[in-house]
């Protein structure tokens, strides 16, 4: 047997993890702890940014904090593009995941330092580290199996459970420590979680076989030196821009957030323009990319609303919900655990439903359903906000119901979008299309962070109703355009 064979093809008598290659347990736990650190910090980030200085917070306006939160999420997904390139051309997936995990852990430890600057420095490190880890650990899961292995999809399903398990536990731990004891202790708990992930990854690497051991398309010799030089010059240019902003007195939270938002949109437009004008792709592939552009806009619009769960809805949970249970006021961040547990419950049901429906419901229509449900969640949120007018505290069941509707929308759009991305990709750009899918989330979060600023100046019922109805209308428009988009997909369902 060649040493390049996937782990799945090795000795049948070897130890397994839930009937799968033992290496899956290493990657499962690494991802679980990485998501623990990511969602644990994210659950308390906006609450910390908006907390009064007297309460050891930063005392930022809610609008600024929401914009910071949205931009942070956007940068995490945007960095998946260079992170994947670094693994493919320079380091290989295995070393990229390790380097990313270490940088993420350092970032969380920096955030645990009780100073005003530490939160932003730590977030920058986490963004860089997640860009290295997130796309490449999924690639390694695929490397464990033959491409046509019947256990491949099941392996990814188990891996996906690790993501949501970490996301479920994280707010319960980090949220309690952060809100009830000390914000930086909550950030420190996220750091410890990522440290566990790195340690078990190092200890379990002997099970990984050849998965991710080498770059898929390595740069060598002069090409490698040229690439490293360009990376160095790019980093220097970025540092000079930031230094220039600082000297000009423009290096503020808002200016950096606005700059990064514009950069995210510009990069996305440039990426699509590059693919659509490439003369090496066929006419059919160009048609399919035009269809994908529609799906991309729908997905970005979806994430614009959905990912406000950690910002606008989190602030609502802190300020406007009755969280008292038998004399104990539970942390607002605990409600951030609702989404992942609902996804764990709902994902198998959604998979069964799409299997039963087959091709009777097209991909554009599934996207439309996701947009409509997302919009309806904000319409319901408008009713909750109206009930809270005047300072009354509303039941947390309002938020739980909102999250349940949003999860139903996510399960209609997100896994379908992943599948459509792989099916509509031009052959030349097959390995880059997953990064383009991540860009949809990046654009949605970046613009969503700016939109969320309005929640501070508009009456809350008006804010939720306006964007909720806008999403419903867009969803209905997507449904009417479904036949046109399906034709552009040229035989792809």
N, C-alpha and C positions, 0 to 999 in steps of 0.2 A: 504493500500500500504506500502510495506517495505521501511524503510528509506534508504536501500541500492539501491533502484531503481535509474536508471539514470535520470538526469534532464529531458530528453526528455519524460519520462513517467509520469511526474507530471501533475498537474491540467491543463486541456485544456484551461481554461480561463486566464491563467497567461500571463504576458507581454512577447513578443517575440522580437527577433532581426532578421529582414529579414525573418520572418517565422520560425526561429529556436529558441532554448532555449536562454533565456536572458543571461545566463552565457557565451554564445559564444561571445557576445559583449565584455565582460571583457577579455577573452583570446585573441580575435582578436586585441584589442587595446594594450594589453600587448606585444604581438608579434610584432605588427606594430612599437611601440616605441623602442622595443629592436633591431629590424632590422634597424630602423632609426639610433640608436646609433652605431650599428656595421658597417653598410655601410657608414655612415657619416665619422667616424674615418678612415675607411679603404680607402676611396676615396682620403684622403690627406696624408696618412701615408708615402708612398714612396716619395711623393713630399717633405714632411717635412724632411725626413731622408737625402735626397740628396741635399736639399737647402743649399747654402753656409752659413757659420757661420755668415757672415756679414748680411745675410738676415734672421737671427734668426733661421736657420735650424741647423741640426747636421753635415752637411758637409761630410756624408758618401759616399763612392764610390757607383755607381749605382749597381754594382754586389753584394755588401754587403747588400744594402737596399733591393734588390729583394730577396735575400736569407732570410733575416729577415721576409719579408712580407710572403713568402711561408711557412716558419716555423710557423709563427703566425697562419696562416689559418689552418695548419696541427694540431696544438695543440688544436685549438678550436674544431675540429671534433674528435680528439683523446679523449678529456676529456668527450665526450658524453658517453663513456663506464663507467668510474667510476661514472659519474653523474647519469646515470640510475640506477646503483647498489645502490647508496646512497638512492635514492628515494624508490626503491623496498624493501630495507632491513632496513633502518634506519629512514628516515624522512617522507616519503610519498611525492607524486608529488607536492602537494599544497605548503608545506613548502619549498621544494627544489626550486620551481620556485621563491618564495618570497626571499629566501636567495640568490639565483643566481642573481636576479634583483638588490638587494642591493649591492652585491659585484661588479657587472658590473658598476653600477652608480659610486661607489667609485673609481673604476679603471679609468673611464673617467675623474672624477674630479682630480685624481692624474696626469693624462696626461695634464690637463689644467694648472698645475703648471709650470711656465716658467723656468725650470732647465733641464740640460742635462740628468739626471738620471730618470726623472719622466716618460718619454715615455715607458721605459722598465718595470718599476715597475707597471705602469698602465696597460700595455698589459698583464702582468702576472695575474693581478687581473681579467681582462676581460675574459681571457681564463678560469680561475677557475669558474667564475660566469656563463659564457655561457655553460660550461659543466653541471652545475646544472639546468639551465633554459631550454635550447634548446630541449633536448630529452623529458623532462617531461611535458612541456606545450602541446606538441602534444598528449601525452598520456591522458592528461586531456580532450582534445577535444574529443577523442574517448570515454571517460567515460560519456560524455553528452548524448550518444545515446545507445539504445539497439544494440547488435552486428549485428542484421539483419535488423536494421531500414533502410528504403529506403531513409531517409534524411541524413544518415551518410556521404556518399560520397559528397553530396552537402555541408554539413557543413564543411568538410575539404577543399573544393574548396573555400568557403568564407574565411576561415582561411588563405589559401594560397594567396589570394588576399591581405590580410593584410601584409603578408611578403613582397610582391612586391611593395605595396604602400609605405611602409616605406623605402624600398630600392631605390625607385624612388625619393622621396622627399629629402632624406638625403644628397646626393652630392650637390644638388642645394643650400641647406642652409649651411651645414658645409663647403662645398667647397668654396663658396663665402666668408664666414667669414675667413676661414683659409688662402686662397690664396691672398685675396684682403686686409685683415685687419691685422690679426695676427694668426699664426698657432694654438696657444694655445686657442684662442677664438673659433676656429673651433672645437677643442677637447672639449671645455666647452659646446658648443651647443649640442654635442652628449651626454654629461653628463646630461644636462637639459632634453633632450628627454627621457633618461632612467628613470630619476626621475619622469616625467609624467607617464611613464608606471607603475612604482612601486606604485605611489599614487593611480592611478585608479584601480590597481589590489587589493589594500587593501580596497578601498571603495566599490568595486564590488564583494568582496568575498562572501557576503551574498547570491549572486545569484548562487553560485557554487554547492549548495547542498552537496552531499557526494563525488563529483568528486575529486579524488586525496587526500582525507582527511587522509587516512591511508596508511602505507606501504603495498604493495601487498603481500610480504612474509617476515614479520618482524623478525629480530633477537631479541631474548629475553635472559634475564639472562646472564649466563656465555658466551654464544655465542656472545652476543652483546658486552660484555666487552672485549672478545678476539679480535673481529673485530676492536674495537676502539683502542686497544693496538697496533695492527698491523698497523693501519693507522698512529698512532703516531710514531711508530718506522720507518715506511717507510718515513714519512716526515722528521724525524731526519736524516735518512741516506742520503736523497737527499740534505739536508742542509749541511751535512758534505762533500759530494762530491763537492758541489759548493764552500764551504770554502776551500777545498783542492786545487781546481783549482785556487782560488784567491791567496792562499799562494804561489803556484807554478808559479804564474804569467801567468797562462793559462786561466784566467777568462776574456775572450774577447768576443766580439759579435760573431766573426766567430767560436770560439771554442764551444760556447754554441749552436749556430745554427747547427753545424756539429753533436754535441752530440745528439741533439733532433731529427735530421733527421735519424740517425742510430737507435735511440730508437724506432722511429715510425715504421721503417721497421722490426726490430726485434720483436716487439710486434705483428705485423701483421702475420709474419711467424709463431710465436709461437701459435697464436690463431687458424690459419688454421690447424697446426699440431695437436693441441689438439682435434679438432673436427674430423679430418680425421682418427685419430688413436683410437678414442673412440669406444670400443667394444660394447657399449650399443646402438649404432645407427645401423639401418638395412642396408643390402647391397644396397637396392634401395636408401636409404637416402645418403649413401656414394657416390654412383654414381652421385646423384644430387648435392652434395657438390663439386665433381670434375668439374661438369658443371659450378657451381657458381664460382669456382676458375678462369675459363676462363673469365667469365663475369666480375669478380673483376679486373683482369689485364686490360681488355678493358676499364673499368670505370676509373681506376687509370690513365691510359694513356690519357684518355679524359680530366680529370681534370688537368693534368700536363700542358696542353696547355691552356685550357679554363680560368683557374684562373690567368693567366698572364695578364689578362685585367687590374687588379689593380696595376701591377708592370711595366713590360716592355712596355705594350701598353699605360699605363698612362704616363710614362716618354716620350714616343714618342709623345703623345698628347701635353705635355708641351713644348717639344723642337722643334718639326718638323711640327706642324699644324698651319695653318692660322686661328686663332680664333677671328679675328676682324669682328664685325658686326655693321655697322653704327657708327664706331668710338669707340665702346665698345669691349674690349678684354675679352671674357667670360673665366672663369676659366677652366683649363684643366680637372679638376675633374668633371665638369658638364657632360662630355661625359660618365661618369660612370652611369648616369641615363638612358642611352639608353637601356641596357640589360633588366632591370626590366619592362620598359614600353612595350618592344617588347614581353616579356614573358606574360604580362597581355593580350596583343592582340592575341598572338599566341597559348596560352594554350588551349582555347576552340576549335580552328581549329585543333590542333593536336589530341585532344580527339575525335573529330568527325572523323578524318581520320583513326585512329586506330580502331574505332568502325566499320567503313565501311569496312576496310580490314579484320577484324576479325583474324582468324588463318592462313590466306593466307601468312602473313609475320611473320616469327618466331622471338622470342626474340633475338637470336644471330644476325639475319640480321638487326634488328632495332639498335642494338649496333653498328654494322658495318657501317650503314648509319651515325650514330652520329660521329664516328671516321673519316669517309671520309669528312663529312662537316666541322668538326673541322680542319682537315688538309687543306682543300681548303681555309679556312679563313686565315690561315697563308701563303698560297701561294699568296693570294691577298695582304696580308700584306707585302710580299716581294716586290711586285710591288709598293706599296706605299712607302716603304723604299728606293727603287731604284729611285723613283721620287724625293725623298728628299735629295739624294746624292748631295753634293756640297753646302748644306745649304739652299736650296729652301724650302719654307713652302708649304705643301700640304693641300688640302681641308680636313676638318674634315669628309666629306662624305665618304672618304676612310675608316675611323674607323667605321663609322655608318654601312657601308656595311659589314665590317668584323664582327661586333657584331651581325648583322642580321643573317649571316650565322652560327655563333656560337650558337645563340639562337635556330635556327632550329635544330642544332645538339643536343643541350641540351634537347629539347622537344622530340627528338627521343630516347634519352638514359636515362635521369634521371627518369622520372615517370615510364618508363618501368622497370628500375632497381629496383625501390622501390617495384613494384608489384612482380617482380621475386624473390626478397629477401624473401617476405612473403610466396611465393608458394614453394620455394625450401628448406626452412628451415627444418632441422630435428626437430621432435617433442620436443626432449629434449632441443634444443637450440632456440626454437621459439622466446622467449622473448629477446634473445641476438643478433639475426641476424640483427636487425636494426642498432645496434652499429657496426656490421661488415660492413654494407653498408657505414656508416659514415667513417670507416677506409679506404675505397677506395679513398675518397676525401682527407683524411689525408695523405695517401701515395703519391697520385698524387701531392698534394701541397708541401709536404716536398721535394720530388725529383725535382719537378718543380722549387722550389726556388733555388736549386743547379744548375739546368740546365740553369736558367735565368742568372747566372753569366756570361755565354758565350756571352750574348748579348752585353757585354761591350768590349770584346776582339775580337769577330768576326765582320766582316762587317754586318750591320743589314740585308741587303737583303739575304746574305748567311745564317744567323741565322734563319730567318723566313722560307726561302725556304727549308732548311735542315729538320727542325722539322715538317713543313707542309707536305712535301712529305713523311716523315717517318710515320706520322699519316694516310695519305692516303693509303700507302702500308699496314700498320697494319689493317686498315679497310677492305681492299680487302682480306687480309689474314683471317680476322674474318668472312668475307662473305663465303670464301671457306671452312672454318672450321665449318660453321653454321650447316651443317647436322650432323656432328660428335657431336657437343655440344648438339644439339637437342635430339640425341639418349641418351646421358648421362642424360638429363633432365627427362627421363623415363616417358613420357606421359604428362609432364607439358608443356604447350604452352607459 
